[in-house]
Amino acid sequence: MSTDWSPRFAACALVLLLSLAPLLSQSPKTHASVWGSQRPCGSALSSVRVNKSELFLGLSKPDGSTVSDGEFQRFIDAEATPRLPDGFTVVAGNGQFKDASGTIIREEARVLIVLYAFEDTRSSKSVEKIRAAYKAMFQQQSVLRVDGESCASP
C-alpha cells in the first residue's frame, strides 16, 4: 500500500511553523529569554539559533515485515507527542545503508525533526527516550540521531 505523504508533510510543517511563530516573532531582546542566551543568526530574516535533532526511523523489521502507517502513528501518539509537547515534524523518505556483510539495504523511513532552545536539556533527553523506545518497539538495531545548530525564522 502506497501512502501519499505530501499532505501529511505540509500539515506537519505548518504545525511546526505555527508552534514556533510566536516565539520567533518576538524582538531579539526577548529571544534571549525564550531561546536562551544565544545571539540571533546573522541574517535579515530575524532568525535565531536553535538546536535541531533528527531521528532516522527505519520502517523495516528484522522478520521482513514493515512498520505500518497505523503502528507508526500509534508510536508517535504514545512516545513522541507526550515527550515533545511544543511540536515536531515527521518527514517520509527512503534510505539505504550497508550492513556488516557489505550488503546494501534499502528501506522506507521517517525522519522526526525537533527544534528547541539551547538550554532545553529536557527536549534532548526526550529525543533520546523516543529513540530508545523506537528501537525496542520495532526491533531496530539502531536509530540514527543527528544533532546540530540551525537558524529558525517564522
C-alpha positions as CSV (number, residue, x, y, z in Angstrom):
1,M,0.0,0.0,0.0
2,S,1.5,3.3,-1.0
3,T,0.8,6.4,1.0
4,D,1.0,10.0,-0.3
5,W,2.9,11.8,2.4
6,S,2.7,15.2,0.7
7,P,-0.4,16.4,2.6
8,R,0.9,15.0,5.8
9,F,4.3,16.7,5.4
10,A,2.5,20.0,4.6
11,A,0.4,19.7,7.7
12,C,3.4,18.8,9.9
13,A,5.4,21.7,8.5
14,L,2.5,24.1,9.1
15,V,2.1,22.9,12.7
16,L,5.8,23.3,13.4
17,L,5.9,26.8,11.9
18,L,2.7,27.8,13.8
19,S,4.2,26.5,17.1
20,L,7.4,28.4,16.6
21,A,6.0,31.6,15.2
22,P,5.0,33.2,18.5
23,L,8.5,32.7,19.9
24,L,10.4,33.6,16.7
25,S,8.4,36.8,16.0
26,Q,9.4,38.4,19.3
27,S,12.1,41.0,19.4
28,P,15.7,39.9,19.6
29,K,15.9,41.0,23.2
30,T,13.0,38.6,24.0
31,H,14.8,35.8,22.0
32,A,17.4,35.7,24.7
33,S,14.8,34.9,27.4
34,V,12.9,32.4,25.3
35,W,15.6,30.7,23.4
36,G,18.5,31.2,25.8
37,S,21.5,33.4,25.7
38,Q,22.4,32.7,22.1
39,R,22.5,35.6,19.7
40,P,20.3,35.8,16.7
41,C,21.6,34.4,13.4
42,G,23.2,37.0,11.1
43,S,20.5,37.4,8.5
44,A,17.8,39.8,7.6
45,L,15.2,37.1,8.4
46,S,15.3,37.9,12.2
47,S,16.1,34.2,12.8
48,V,17.5,32.8,16.0
49,R,19.9,29.9,16.7
50,V,18.2,26.7,17.9
51,N,19.2,23.1,18.5
52,K,18.0,20.7,15.9
53,S,17.7,16.9,16.5
54,E,16.7,14.4,13.8
55,L,15.9,10.7,14.3
56,F,16.0,8.5,11.2
57,L,13.4,5.8,11.9
58,G,13.6,2.8,9.5
59,L,10.4,1.0,8.8
60,S,11.8,-2.5,8.1
61,K,11.6,-5.1,10.8
62,P,14.0,-8.0,11.3
63,D,11.3,-10.5,10.4
64,G,10.9,-9.0,6.9
65,S,7.7,-7.1,7.7
66,T,7.5,-3.3,7.9
67,V,6.1,-0.8,10.4
68,S,2.6,0.0,9.1
69,D,1.3,3.6,9.0
70,G,-1.0,2.7,11.9
71,E,1.8,1.3,14.0
72,F,3.9,4.3,13.3
73,Q,1.2,6.8,14.1
74,R,0.4,4.9,17.4
75,F,4.1,5.2,18.2
76,I,4.1,8.9,17.5
77,D,1.0,9.4,19.6
78,A,2.3,7.4,22.6
79,E,6.0,8.3,22.6
80,A,6.7,11.5,20.7
81,T,3.7,13.7,21.3
82,P,3.8,13.5,25.1
83,R,7.6,14.0,25.2
84,L,7.7,16.8,22.7
85,P,4.6,18.9,23.5
86,D,5.9,22.0,21.8
87,G,5.9,20.2,18.4
88,F,8.0,18.3,15.9
89,T,7.8,17.4,12.2
90,V,7.9,13.9,10.6
91,V,9.1,13.6,7.0
92,A,8.8,10.5,4.9
93,G,11.8,9.2,3.0
94,N,13.7,6.3,1.5
95,G,17.1,5.4,2.8
96,Q,19.9,2.9,2.3
97,F,22.9,1.7,4.3
98,K,25.5,-1.0,4.1
99,D,25.1,-3.8,6.6
100,A,28.0,-5.6,8.3
101,S,28.3,-8.1,5.4
102,G,28.6,-5.3,2.9
103,T,25.1,-5.8,1.5
104,I,23.2,-2.6,0.6
105,I,19.9,-2.4,2.5
106,R,17.2,-0.1,1.2
107,E,14.1,0.8,3.3
108,E,11.4,3.3,3.7
109,A,12.0,5.6,6.7
110,R,10.6,8.5,8.6
111,V,12.7,11.4,9.9
112,L,11.5,13.0,13.1
113,I,12.8,16.6,13.3
114,V,12.7,18.7,16.5
115,L,13.8,22.3,17.1
116,Y,14.4,23.5,20.6
117,A,16.2,26.2,22.7
118,F,19.8,25.7,23.5
119,E,19.3,25.4,27.3
120,D,16.4,22.9,26.8
121,T,18.1,19.7,28.0
122,R,14.6,18.2,28.6
123,S,13.9,18.1,24.8
124,S,17.3,16.5,24.1
125,K,16.7,13.8,26.7
126,S,13.1,13.3,25.3
127,V,14.6,12.7,21.8
128,E,16.9,10.1,23.3
129,K,13.9,8.3,25.1
130,I,11.9,8.3,21.8
131,R,15.0,6.8,20.0
132,A,15.3,4.0,22.6
133,A,11.5,3.3,22.5
134,Y,11.5,3.0,18.7
135,K,14.5,0.6,18.8
136,A,12.7,-1.6,21.4
137,M,9.2,-1.5,19.9
138,F,10.2,-2.3,16.3
139,Q,13.4,-4.4,17.0
140,Q,15.7,-1.9,15.3
141,Q,19.5,-2.5,15.5
142,S,20.0,1.3,15.5
143,V,18.2,4.6,15.1
144,L,20.5,7.3,13.7
145,R,20.4,10.6,15.6
146,V,21.8,13.7,14.2
147,D,22.2,16.9,16.3
148,G,23.3,20.4,15.3
149,E,22.5,24.0,15.3
150,S,20.1,25.7,12.9
151,C,18.7,29.2,12.3
152,A,14.9,29.4,12.6
153,S,12.6,32.1,11.4
154,P,8.8,32.2,11.1
